[in-house]
Amino acid sequence: MSIKHTKRIKGYKEEFRPVWHFFDIKAYCIMAVMMGGGIWLRSSGLVPDVFIAVFYTGLGCALTLAGILFWVMYFRFCDERE
C-alpha cells in the first residue's frame, strides 16, 4: 500500500498538495469502516480482551512498519530531487 500511495503522490503535477491528499478516497473509506468496526467490536463485548490486545499489537506493528516505509520513501524522494 505504501508503494501504491507513493506512486500516486509522485504523479501529482503540483509541488505542494493538502495533507488530506495523502490517501485516495478508497483508503479513507476503508479506514472509516475498519475504525467503526473496531470500535463497535470492542464496545460490544463479543470478543475477549485478550483478542483485542493481540489484535491491537499486530495492527500497531503493521502501521509502524508502514509509517517507516513512508519515511524511507520520503527521504529517497528528497535525495532524488537534489
PyMOL Python script that loads the backbone (N, CA, C, O; Angstrom):
from pymol import cmd

cmd.read_pdbstr("""\
ATOM      1  N   MET A   1       0.818  -1.191   0.000  1.00  0.00           N
ATOM      2  CA  MET A   1       0.000   0.000   0.000  1.00  0.00           C
ATOM      3  C   MET A   1       0.861   1.254   0.000  1.00  0.00           C
ATOM      4  O   MET A   1       0.535   2.235  -0.668  1.00  0.00           O
ATOM      5  N   SER A   2       1.946   1.225   0.738  1.00  0.00           N
ATOM      6  CA  SER A   2       2.812   2.405   0.804  1.00  0.00           C
ATOM      7  C   SER A   2       3.385   2.732  -0.571  1.00  0.00           C
ATOM      8  O   SER A   2       3.463   3.899  -0.953  1.00  0.00           O
ATOM      9  N   ILE A   3       3.780   1.717  -1.303  1.00  0.00           N
ATOM     10  CA  ILE A   3       4.345   1.935  -2.635  1.00  0.00           C
ATOM     11  C   ILE A   3       3.281   2.490  -3.572  1.00  0.00           C
ATOM     12  O   ILE A   3       3.557   3.393  -4.362  1.00  0.00           O
ATOM     13  N   LYS A   4       2.065   1.953  -3.488  1.00  0.00           N
ATOM     14  CA  LYS A   4       0.964   2.421  -4.336  1.00  0.00           C
ATOM     15  C   LYS A   4       0.680   3.900  -4.081  1.00  0.00           C
ATOM     16  O   LYS A   4       0.557   4.684  -5.021  1.00  0.00           O
ATOM     17  N   HIS A   5       0.576   4.275  -2.808  1.00  0.00           N
ATOM     18  CA  HIS A   5       0.281   5.667  -2.470  1.00  0.00           C
ATOM     19  C   HIS A   5       1.447   6.584  -2.837  1.00  0.00           C
ATOM     20  O   HIS A   5       1.231   7.719  -3.262  1.00  0.00           O
ATOM     21  N   THR A   6       2.666   6.107  -2.679  1.00  0.00           N
ATOM     22  CA  THR A   6       3.829   6.926  -3.044  1.00  0.00           C
ATOM     23  C   THR A   6       3.841   7.199  -4.543  1.00  0.00           C
ATOM     24  O   THR A   6       4.126   8.322  -4.960  1.00  0.00           O
ATOM     25  N   LYS A   7       3.536   6.195  -5.360  1.00  0.00           N
ATOM     26  CA  LYS A   7       3.481   6.396  -6.812  1.00  0.00           C
ATOM     27  C   LYS A   7       2.405   7.417  -7.171  1.00  0.00           C
ATOM     28  O   LYS A   7       2.620   8.276  -8.026  1.00  0.00           O
ATOM     29  N   ARG A   8       1.252   7.323  -6.519  1.00  0.00           N
ATOM     30  CA  ARG A   8       0.170   8.259  -6.796  1.00  0.00           C
ATOM     31  C   ARG A   8       0.564   9.674  -6.400  1.00  0.00           C
ATOM     32  O   ARG A   8       0.290  10.622  -7.136  1.00  0.00           O
ATOM     33  N   ILE A   9       1.202   9.826  -5.251  1.00  0.00           N
ATOM     34  CA  ILE A   9       1.612  11.145  -4.778  1.00  0.00           C
ATOM     35  C   ILE A   9       2.673  11.741  -5.702  1.00  0.00           C
ATOM     36  O   ILE A   9       2.638  12.935  -5.999  1.00  0.00           O
ATOM     37  N   LYS A  10       3.612  10.917  -6.153  1.00  0.00           N
ATOM     38  CA  LYS A  10       4.640  11.403  -7.078  1.00  0.00           C
ATOM     39  C   LYS A  10       4.045  11.848  -8.407  1.00  0.00           C
ATOM     40  O   LYS A  10       4.629  12.684  -9.096  1.00  0.00           O
ATOM     41  N   GLY A  11       2.892  11.301  -8.774  1.00  0.00           N
ATOM     42  CA  GLY A  11       2.246  11.643 -10.032  1.00  0.00           C
ATOM     43  C   GLY A  11       1.571  13.003 -10.038  1.00  0.00           C
ATOM     44  O   GLY A  11       1.187  13.491 -11.101  1.00  0.00           O
ATOM     45  N   TYR A  12       1.416  13.628  -8.871  1.00  0.00           N
ATOM     46  CA  TYR A  12       0.810  14.962  -8.823  1.00  0.00           C
ATOM     47  C   TYR A  12       1.718  15.967  -9.515  1.00  0.00           C
ATOM     48  O   TYR A  12       2.937  15.934  -9.342  1.00  0.00           O
ATOM     49  N   LYS A  13       1.126  16.855 -10.296  1.00  0.00           N
ATOM     50  CA  LYS A  13       1.917  17.856 -11.003  1.00  0.00           C
ATOM     51  C   LYS A  13       2.301  19.022 -10.099  1.00  0.00           C
ATOM     52  O   LYS A  13       3.372  19.607 -10.261  1.00  0.00           O
ATOM     53  N   GLU A  14       1.437  19.360  -9.153  1.00  0.00           N
ATOM     54  CA  GLU A  14       1.727  20.450  -8.223  1.00  0.00           C
ATOM     55  C   GLU A  14       2.800  20.016  -7.231  1.00  0.00           C
ATOM     56  O   GLU A  14       2.870  18.847  -6.852  1.00  0.00           O
ATOM     57  N   GLU A  15       3.635  20.966  -6.814  1.00  0.00           N
ATOM     58  CA  GLU A  15       4.681  20.623  -5.855  1.00  0.00           C
ATOM     59  C   GLU A  15       4.113  20.425  -4.451  1.00  0.00           C
ATOM     60  O   GLU A  15       4.577  19.555  -3.715  1.00  0.00           O
ATOM     61  N   PHE A  16       3.114  21.225  -4.075  1.00  0.00           N
ATOM     62  CA  PHE A  16       2.512  21.124  -2.749  1.00  0.00           C
ATOM     63  C   PHE A  16       1.042  20.767  -2.877  1.00  0.00           C
ATOM     64  O   PHE A  16       0.314  21.352  -3.680  1.00  0.00           O
ATOM     65  N   ARG A  17       0.616  19.804  -2.081  1.00  0.00           N
ATOM     66  CA  ARG A  17      -0.773  19.358  -2.053  1.00  0.00           C
ATOM     67  C   ARG A  17      -1.243  19.384  -0.614  1.00  0.00           C
ATOM     68  O   ARG A  17      -0.423  19.259   0.295  1.00  0.00           O
ATOM     69  N   PRO A  18      -2.549  19.542  -0.374  1.00  0.00           N
ATOM     70  CA  PRO A  18      -3.059  19.483   1.000  1.00  0.00           C
ATOM     71  C   PRO A  18      -2.798  18.106   1.613  1.00  0.00           C
ATOM     72  O   PRO A  18      -2.684  17.108   0.902  1.00  0.00           O
ATOM     73  N   VAL A  19      -2.707  18.073   2.921  1.00  0.00           N
ATOM     74  CA  VAL A  19      -2.358  16.838   3.630  1.00  0.00           C
ATOM     75  C   VAL A  19      -3.406  15.749   3.420  1.00  0.00           C
ATOM     76  O   VAL A  19      -3.064  14.568   3.468  1.00  0.00           O
ATOM     77  N   TRP A  20      -4.659  16.100   3.191  1.00  0.00           N
ATOM     78  CA  TRP A  20      -5.696  15.075   3.002  1.00  0.00           C
ATOM     79  C   TRP A  20      -5.590  14.383   1.649  1.00  0.00           C
ATOM     80  O   TRP A  20      -6.331  13.433   1.396  1.00  0.00           O
ATOM     81  N   HIS A  21      -4.697  14.825   0.778  1.00  0.00           N
ATOM     82  CA  HIS A  21      -4.460  14.137  -0.485  1.00  0.00           C
ATOM     83  C   HIS A  21      -3.432  13.015  -0.340  1.00  0.00           C
ATOM     84  O   HIS A  21      -3.034  12.395  -1.326  1.00  0.00           O
ATOM     85  N   PHE A  22      -3.010  12.762   0.888  1.00  0.00           N
ATOM     86  CA  PHE A  22      -2.036  11.709   1.167  1.00  0.00           C
ATOM     87  C   PHE A  22      -2.584  10.344   0.762  1.00  0.00           C
ATOM     88  O   PHE A  22      -1.856   9.521   0.207  1.00  0.00           O
ATOM     89  N   PHE A  23      -3.865  10.103   1.037  1.00  0.00           N
ATOM     90  CA  PHE A  23      -4.531   8.858   0.644  1.00  0.00           C
ATOM     91  C   PHE A  23      -5.637   9.180  -0.349  1.00  0.00           C
ATOM     92  O   PHE A  23      -6.084  10.324  -0.432  1.00  0.00           O
ATOM     93  N   ASP A  24      -6.081   8.179  -1.105  1.00  0.00           N
ATOM     94  CA  ASP A  24      -7.211   8.370  -2.001  1.00  0.00           C
ATOM     95  C   ASP A  24      -8.510   8.104  -1.240  1.00  0.00           C
ATOM     96  O   ASP A  24      -8.480   7.663  -0.091  1.00  0.00           O
ATOM     97  N   ILE A  25      -9.632   8.368  -1.874  1.00  0.00           N
ATOM     98  CA  ILE A  25     -10.936   8.243  -1.208  1.00  0.00           C
ATOM     99  C   ILE A  25     -11.212   6.803  -0.776  1.00  0.00           C
ATOM    100  O   ILE A  25     -11.816   6.576   0.272  1.00  0.00           O
ATOM    101  N   LYS A  26     -10.773   5.835  -1.575  1.00  0.00           N
ATOM    102  CA  LYS A  26     -10.981   4.431  -1.222  1.00  0.00           C
ATOM    103  C   LYS A  26     -10.274   4.099   0.096  1.00  0.00           C
ATOM    104  O   LYS A  26     -10.832   3.397   0.939  1.00  0.00           O
ATOM    105  N   ALA A  27      -9.062   4.598   0.272  1.00  0.00           N
ATOM    106  CA  ALA A  27      -8.316   4.325   1.506  1.00  0.00           C
ATOM    107  C   ALA A  27      -9.009   4.958   2.709  1.00  0.00           C
ATOM    108  O   ALA A  27      -9.067   4.352   3.779  1.00  0.00           O
ATOM    109  N   TYR A  28      -9.539   6.179   2.542  1.00  0.00           N
ATOM    110  CA  TYR A  28     -10.255   6.820   3.650  1.00  0.00           C
ATOM    111  C   TYR A  28     -11.531   6.059   4.001  1.00  0.00           C
ATOM    112  O   TYR A  28     -11.878   5.954   5.177  1.00  0.00           O
ATOM    113  N   CYS A  29     -12.231   5.529   3.006  1.00  0.00           N
ATOM    114  CA  CYS A  29     -13.432   4.733   3.278  1.00  0.00           C
ATOM    115  C   CYS A  29     -13.077   3.445   4.023  1.00  0.00           C
ATOM    116  O   CYS A  29     -13.769   3.058   4.965  1.00  0.00           O
ATOM    117  N   ILE A  30     -12.004   2.787   3.600  1.00  0.00           N
ATOM    118  CA  ILE A  30     -11.564   1.571   4.290  1.00  0.00           C
ATOM    119  C   ILE A  30     -11.206   1.882   5.738  1.00  0.00           C
ATOM    120  O   ILE A  30     -11.560   1.126   6.643  1.00  0.00           O
ATOM    121  N   MET A  31     -10.500   3.000   5.962  1.00  0.00           N
ATOM    122  CA  MET A  31     -10.152   3.382   7.336  1.00  0.00           C
ATOM    123  C   MET A  31     -11.392   3.630   8.185  1.00  0.00           C
ATOM    124  O   MET A  31     -11.453   3.205   9.338  1.00  0.00           O
ATOM    125  N   ALA A  32     -12.382   4.318   7.618  1.00  0.00           N
ATOM    126  CA  ALA A  32     -13.607   4.606   8.369  1.00  0.00           C
ATOM    127  C   ALA A  32     -14.337   3.327   8.757  1.00  0.00           C
ATOM    128  O   ALA A  32     -14.794   3.193   9.892  1.00  0.00           O
ATOM    129  N   VAL A  33     -14.449   2.384   7.816  1.00  0.00           N
ATOM    130  CA  VAL A  33     -15.124   1.115   8.100  1.00  0.00           C
ATOM    131  C   VAL A  33     -14.346   0.315   9.142  1.00  0.00           C
ATOM    132  O   VAL A  33     -14.940  -0.243  10.064  1.00  0.00           O
ATOM    133  N   MET A  34     -13.028   0.256   9.003  1.00  0.00           N
ATOM    134  CA  MET A  34     -12.212  -0.503   9.956  1.00  0.00           C
ATOM    135  C   MET A  34     -12.278   0.111  11.357  1.00  0.00           C
ATOM    136  O   MET A  34     -12.400  -0.610  12.347  1.00  0.00           O
ATOM    137  N   MET A  35     -12.196   1.433  11.438  1.00  0.00           N
ATOM    138  CA  MET A  35     -12.254   2.083  12.749  1.00  0.00           C
ATOM    139  C   MET A  35     -13.631   1.920  13.384  1.00  0.00           C
ATOM    140  O   MET A  35     -13.741   1.628  14.574  1.00  0.00           O
ATOM    141  N   GLY A  36     -14.679   2.110  12.585  1.00  0.00           N
ATOM    142  CA  GLY A  36     -16.034   1.932  13.111  1.00  0.00           C
ATOM    143  C   GLY A  36     -16.283   0.508  13.558  1.00  0.00           C
ATOM    144  O   GLY A  36     -16.872   0.276  14.614  1.00  0.00           O
ATOM    145  N   GLY A  37     -15.833  -0.454  12.753  1.00  0.00           N
ATOM    146  CA  GLY A  37     -15.984  -1.857  13.131  1.00  0.00           C
ATOM    147  C   GLY A  37     -15.201  -2.213  14.380  1.00  0.00           C
ATOM    148  O   GLY A  37     -15.672  -2.979  15.220  1.00  0.00           O
ATOM    149  N   GLY A  38     -13.993  -1.651  14.501  1.00  0.00           N
ATOM    150  CA  GLY A  38     -13.184  -1.911  15.688  1.00  0.00           C
ATOM    151  C   GLY A  38     -13.800  -1.333  16.949  1.00  0.00           C
ATOM    152  O   GLY A  38     -13.798  -1.971  18.002  1.00  0.00           O
ATOM    153  N   ILE A  39     -14.323  -0.129  16.838  1.00  0.00           N
ATOM    154  CA  ILE A  39     -14.984   0.498  17.993  1.00  0.00           C
ATOM    155  C   ILE A  39     -16.215  -0.305  18.390  1.00  0.00           C
ATOM    156  O   ILE A  39     -16.445  -0.560  19.573  1.00  0.00           O
ATOM    157  N   TRP A  40     -17.007  -0.703  17.395  1.00  0.00           N
ATOM    158  CA  TRP A  40     -18.200  -1.496  17.687  1.00  0.00           C
ATOM    159  C   TRP A  40     -17.834  -2.842  18.315  1.00  0.00           C
ATOM    160  O   TRP A  40     -18.444  -3.253  19.302  1.00  0.00           O
ATOM    161  N   LEU A  41     -16.838  -3.528  17.742  1.00  0.00           N
ATOM    162  CA  LEU A  41     -16.453  -4.843  18.247  1.00  0.00           C
ATOM    163  C   LEU A  41     -15.942  -4.761  19.678  1.00  0.00           C
ATOM    164  O   LEU A  41     -16.247  -5.623  20.503  1.00  0.00           O
ATOM    165  N   ARG A  42     -15.175  -3.739  19.967  1.00  0.00           N
ATOM    166  CA  ARG A  42     -14.637  -3.597  21.323  1.00  0.00           C
ATOM    167  C   ARG A  42     -15.738  -3.266  22.329  1.00  0.00           C
ATOM    168  O   ARG A  42     -15.755  -3.808  23.435  1.00  0.00           O
ATOM    169  N   SER A  43     -16.651  -2.383  21.949  1.00  0.00           N
ATOM    170  CA  SER A  43     -17.701  -1.984  22.888  1.00  0.00           C
ATOM    171  C   SER A  43     -18.802  -3.028  23.022  1.00  0.00           C
ATOM    172  O   SER A  43     -19.534  -3.026  24.012  1.00  0.00           O
ATOM    173  N   SER A  44     -18.932  -3.925  22.038  1.00  0.00           N
ATOM    174  CA  SER A  44     -19.994  -4.931  22.083  1.00  0.00           C
ATOM    175  C   SER A  44     -19.705  -6.049  23.076  1.00  0.00           C
ATOM    176  O   SER A  44     -20.630  -6.685  23.580  1.00  0.00           O
ATOM    177  N   GLY A  45     -18.428  -6.293  23.361  1.00  0.00           N
ATOM    178  CA  GLY A  45     -18.082  -7.369  24.277  1.00  0.00           C
ATOM    179  C   GLY A  45     -18.156  -8.749  23.649  1.00  0.00           C
ATOM    180  O   GLY A  45     -18.138  -9.750  24.366  1.00  0.00           O
ATOM    181  N   LEU A  46     -18.239  -8.826  22.326  1.00  0.00           N
ATOM    182  CA  LEU A  46     -18.331 -10.122  21.651  1.00  0.00           C
ATOM    183  C   LEU A  46     -17.023 -10.899  21.668  1.00  0.00           C
ATOM    184  O   LEU A  46     -17.028 -12.124  21.553  1.00  0.00           O
ATOM    185  N   VAL A  47     -15.916 -10.203  21.809  1.00  0.00           N
ATOM    186  CA  VAL A  47     -14.617 -10.876  21.826  1.00  0.00           C
ATOM    187  C   VAL A  47     -13.914 -10.570  23.147  1.00  0.00           C
ATOM    188  O   VAL A  47     -14.113  -9.497  23.718  1.00  0.00           O
ATOM    189  N   PRO A  48     -13.100 -11.495  23.634  1.00  0.00           N
ATOM    190  CA  PRO A  48     -12.405 -11.261  24.906  1.00  0.00           C
ATOM    191  C   PRO A  48     -11.321 -10.183  24.768  1.00  0.00           C
ATOM    192  O   PRO A  48     -10.832  -9.906  23.673  1.00  0.00           O
ATOM    193  N   ASP A  49     -10.966  -9.593  25.895  1.00  0.00           N
ATOM    194  CA  ASP A  49      -9.946  -8.538  25.913  1.00  0.00           C
ATOM    195  C   ASP A  49      -8.591  -9.035  25.417  1.00  0.00           C
ATOM    196  O   ASP A  49      -7.815  -8.258  24.860  1.00  0.00           O
ATOM    197  N   VAL A  50      -8.298 -10.321  25.613  1.00  0.00           N
ATOM    198  CA  VAL A  50      -7.024 -10.873  25.147  1.00  0.00           C
ATOM    199  C   VAL A  50      -6.946 -10.784  23.624  1.00  0.00           C
ATOM    200  O   VAL A  50      -5.898 -10.438  23.079  1.00  0.00           O
ATOM    201  N   PHE A  51      -8.028 -11.089  22.943  1.00  0.00           N
ATOM    202  CA  PHE A  51      -8.056 -10.992  21.486  1.00  0.00           C
ATOM    203  C   PHE A  51      -7.817  -9.549  21.051  1.00  0.00           C
ATOM    204  O   PHE A  51      -7.038  -9.294  20.133  1.00  0.00           O
ATOM    205  N   ILE A  52      -8.480  -8.618  21.702  1.00  0.00           N
ATOM    206  CA  ILE A  52      -8.319  -7.198  21.371  1.00  0.00           C
ATOM    207  C   ILE A  52      -6.863  -6.774  21.562  1.00  0.00           C
ATOM    208  O   ILE A  52      -6.310  -6.062  20.723  1.00  0.00           O
ATOM    209  N   ALA A  53      -6.245  -7.204  22.653  1.00  0.00           N
ATOM    210  CA  ALA A  53      -4.854  -6.828  22.929  1.00  0.00           C
ATOM    211  C   ALA A  53      -3.909  -7.373  21.865  1.00  0.00           C
ATOM    212  O   ALA A  53      -3.033  -6.652  21.387  1.00  0.00           O
ATOM    213  N   VAL A  54      -4.078  -8.638  21.492  1.00  0.00           N
ATOM    214  CA  VAL A  54      -3.218  -9.239  20.472  1.00  0.00           C
ATOM    215  C   VAL A  54      -3.457  -8.573  19.116  1.00  0.00           C
ATOM    216  O   VAL A  54      -2.511  -8.299  18.379  1.00  0.00           O
ATOM    217  N   PHE A  55      -4.711  -8.319  18.798  1.00  0.00           N
ATOM    218  CA  PHE A  55      -5.045  -7.677  17.527  1.00  0.00           C
ATOM    219  C   PHE A  55      -4.449  -6.275  17.452  1.00  0.00           C
ATOM    220  O   PHE A  55      -3.855  -5.913  16.436  1.00  0.00           O
ATOM    221  N   TYR A  56      -4.598  -5.480  18.513  1.00  0.00           N
ATOM    222  CA  TYR A  56      -4.048  -4.121  18.513  1.00  0.00           C
ATOM    223  C   TYR A  56      -2.521  -4.137  18.443  1.00  0.00           C
ATOM    224  O   TYR A  56      -1.923  -3.250  17.834  1.00  0.00           O
ATOM    225  N   THR A  57      -1.894  -5.120  19.050  1.00  0.00           N
ATOM    226  CA  THR A  57      -0.436  -5.228  18.978  1.00  0.00           C
ATOM    227  C   THR A  57       0.000  -5.494  17.539  1.00  0.00           C
ATOM    228  O   THR A  57       0.930  -4.856  17.045  1.00  0.00           O
ATOM    229  N   GLY A  58      -0.657  -6.421  16.873  1.00  0.00           N
ATOM    230  CA  GLY A  58      -0.331  -6.714  15.476  1.00  0.00           C
ATOM    231  C   GLY A  58      -0.625  -5.538  14.566  1.00  0.00           C
ATOM    232  O   GLY A  58       0.168  -5.223  13.679  1.00  0.00           O
ATOM    233  N   LEU A  59      -1.747  -4.892  14.777  1.00  0.00           N
ATOM    234  CA  LEU A  59      -2.113  -3.733  13.967  1.00  0.00           C
ATOM    235  C   LEU A  59      -1.127  -2.585  14.181  1.00  0.00           C
ATOM    236  O   LEU A  59      -0.738  -1.907  13.230  1.00  0.00           O
ATOM    237  N   GLY A  60      -0.733  -2.375  15.420  1.00  0.00           N
ATOM    238  CA  GLY A  60       0.240  -1.330  15.715  1.00  0.00           C
ATOM    239  C   GLY A  60       1.580  -1.590  15.053  1.00  0.00           C
ATOM    240  O   GLY A  60       2.203  -0.666  14.531  1.00  0.00           O
ATOM    241  N   CYS A  61       2.026  -2.826  15.068  1.00  0.00           N
ATOM    242  CA  CYS A  61       3.291  -3.178  14.394  1.00  0.00           C
ATOM    243  C   CYS A  61       3.191  -2.948  12.888  1.00  0.00           C
ATOM    244  O   CYS A  61       4.115  -2.411  12.277  1.00  0.00           O
ATOM    245  N   ALA A  62       2.072  -3.352  12.290  1.00  0.00           N
ATOM    246  CA  ALA A  62       1.893  -3.162  10.844  1.00  0.00           C
ATOM    247  C   ALA A  62       1.865  -1.675  10.490  1.00  0.00           C
ATOM    248  O   ALA A  62       2.474  -1.266   9.502  1.00  0.00           O
ATOM    249  N   LEU A  63       1.173  -0.876  11.274  1.00  0.00           N
ATOM    250  CA  LEU A  63       1.109   0.559  10.997  1.00  0.00           C
ATOM    251  C   LEU A  63       2.462   1.232  11.213  1.00  0.00           C
ATOM    252  O   LEU A  63       2.820   2.157  10.484  1.00  0.00           O
ATOM    253  N   THR A  64       3.208   0.773  12.204  1.00  0.00           N
ATOM    254  CA  THR A  64       4.551   1.321  12.433  1.00  0.00           C
ATOM    255  C   THR A  64       5.460   1.028  11.248  1.00  0.00           C
ATOM    256  O   THR A  64       6.188   1.909  10.789  1.00  0.00           O
ATOM    257  N   LEU A  65       5.423  -0.198  10.753  1.00  0.00           N
ATOM    258  CA  LEU A  65       6.240  -0.557   9.598  1.00  0.00           C
ATOM    259  C   LEU A  65       5.828   0.235   8.351  1.00  0.00           C
ATOM    260  O   LEU A  65       6.687   0.650   7.573  1.00  0.00           O
ATOM    261  N   ALA A  66       4.531   0.444   8.158  1.00  0.00           N
ATOM    262  CA  ALA A  66       4.075   1.237   7.015  1.00  0.00           C
ATOM    263  C   ALA A  66       4.551   2.682   7.147  1.00  0.00           C
ATOM    264  O   ALA A  66       4.962   3.294   6.161  1.00  0.00           O
ATOM    265  N   GLY A  67       4.496   3.223   8.354  1.00  0.00           N
ATOM    266  CA  GLY A  67       4.981   4.583   8.587  1.00  0.00           C
ATOM    267  C   GLY A  67       6.466   4.712   8.310  1.00  0.00           C
ATOM    268  O   GLY A  67       6.910   5.696   7.720  1.00  0.00           O
ATOM    269  N   ILE A  68       7.234   3.718   8.734  1.00  0.00           N
ATOM    270  CA  ILE A  68       8.680   3.727   8.467  1.00  0.00           C
ATOM    271  C   ILE A  68       8.932   3.674   6.965  1.00  0.00           C
ATOM    272  O   ILE A  68       9.811   4.370   6.458  1.00  0.00           O
ATOM    273  N   LEU A  69       8.159   2.846   6.248  1.00  0.00           N
ATOM    274  CA  LEU A  69       8.319   2.752   4.796  1.00  0.00           C
ATOM    275  C   LEU A  69       8.004   4.087   4.114  1.00  0.00           C
ATOM    276  O   LEU A  69       8.692   4.475   3.170  1.00  0.00           O
ATOM    277  N   PHE A  70       6.968   4.789   4.585  1.00  0.00           N
ATOM    278  CA  PHE A  70       6.663   6.110   4.031  1.00  0.00           C
ATOM    279  C   PHE A  70       7.821   7.077   4.265  1.00  0.00           C
ATOM    280  O   PHE A  70       8.174   7.844   3.369  1.00  0.00           O
ATOM    281  N   TRP A  71       8.412   7.049   5.451  1.00  0.00           N
ATOM    282  CA  TRP A  71       9.551   7.936   5.738  1.00  0.00           C
ATOM    283  C   TRP A  71      10.741   7.599   4.840  1.00  0.00           C
ATOM    284  O   TRP A  71      11.398   8.498   4.316  1.00  0.00           O
ATOM    285  N   VAL A  72      11.017   6.311   4.662  1.00  0.00           N
ATOM    286  CA  VAL A  72      12.127   5.893   3.798  1.00  0.00           C
ATOM    287  C   VAL A  72      11.898   6.406   2.379  1.00  0.00           C
ATOM    288  O   VAL A  72      12.815   6.940   1.755  1.00  0.00           O
ATOM    289  N   MET A  73      10.686   6.249   1.870  1.00  0.00           N
ATOM    290  CA  MET A  73      10.379   6.720   0.519  1.00  0.00           C
ATOM    291  C   MET A  73      10.465   8.248   0.436  1.00  0.00           C
ATOM    292  O   MET A  73      10.887   8.791  -0.585  1.00  0.00           O
ATOM    293  N   TYR A  74      10.071   8.932   1.495  1.00  0.00           N
ATOM    294  CA  TYR A  74      10.169  10.388   1.522  1.00  0.00           C
ATOM    295  C   TYR A  74      11.630  10.834   1.420  1.00  0.00           C
ATOM    296  O   TYR A  74      11.959  11.726   0.637  1.00  0.00           O
ATOM    297  N   PHE A  75      12.497  10.214   2.209  1.00  0.00           N
ATOM    298  CA  PHE A  75      13.908  10.598   2.179  1.00  0.00           C
ATOM    299  C   PHE A  75      14.559  10.234   0.840  1.00  0.00           C
ATOM    300  O   PHE A  75      15.427  10.962   0.359  1.00  0.00           O
ATOM    301  N   ARG A  76      14.153   9.129   0.243  1.00  0.00           N
ATOM    302  CA  ARG A  76      14.664   8.778  -1.095  1.00  0.00           C
ATOM    303  C   ARG A  76      14.210   9.811  -2.129  1.00  0.00           C
ATOM    304  O   ARG A  76      14.977  10.204  -3.009  1.00  0.00           O
ATOM    305  N   PHE A  77      12.974  10.236  -2.012  1.00  0.00           N
ATOM    306  CA  PHE A  77      12.435  11.251  -2.923  1.00  0.00           C
ATOM    307  C   PHE A  77      13.200  12.561  -2.765  1.00  0.00           C
ATOM    308  O   PHE A  77      13.513  13.218  -3.757  1.00  0.00           O
ATOM    309  N   CYS A  78      13.502  12.943  -1.527  1.00  0.00           N
ATOM    310  CA  CYS A  78      14.252  14.175  -1.281  1.00  0.00           C
ATOM    311  C   CYS A  78      15.659  14.073  -1.869  1.00  0.00           C
ATOM    312  O   CYS A  78      16.175  15.052  -2.409  1.00  0.00           O
ATOM    313  N   ASP A  79      16.281  12.902  -1.770  1.00  0.00           N
ATOM    314  CA  ASP A  79      17.611  12.705  -2.349  1.00  0.00           C
ATOM    315  C   ASP A  79      17.562  12.786  -3.867  1.00  0.00           C
ATOM    316  O   ASP A  79      18.497  13.303  -4.478  1.00  0.00           O
ATOM    317  N   GLU A  80      16.496  12.289  -4.494  1.00  0.00           N
ATOM    318  CA  GLU A  80      16.371  12.325  -5.940  1.00  0.00           C
ATOM    319  C   GLU A  80      16.243  13.758  -6.450  1.00  0.00           C
ATOM    320  O   GLU A  80      16.726  14.080  -7.535  1.00  0.00           O
ATOM    321  N   ARG A  81      15.600  14.607  -5.674  1.00  0.00           N
ATOM    322  CA  ARG A  81      15.354  15.979  -6.101  1.00  0.00           C
ATOM    323  C   ARG A  81      16.619  16.828  -6.036  1.00  0.00           C
ATOM    324  O   ARG A  81      16.701  17.855  -6.710  1.00  0.00           O
ATOM    325  N   GLU A  82      17.578  16.434  -5.261  1.00  0.00           N
ATOM    326  CA  GLU A  82      18.814  17.241  -5.107  1.00  0.00           C
ATOM    327  C   GLU A  82      19.788  17.029  -6.215  1.00  0.00           C
ATOM    328  O   GLU A  82      20.860  17.635  -6.218  1.00  0.00           O
TER     329      GLU A  82
END
""", "prot")
cmd.dss("prot")
cmd.show_as("cartoon", "prot")
cmd.util.cbc("prot")
cmd.orient("prot")
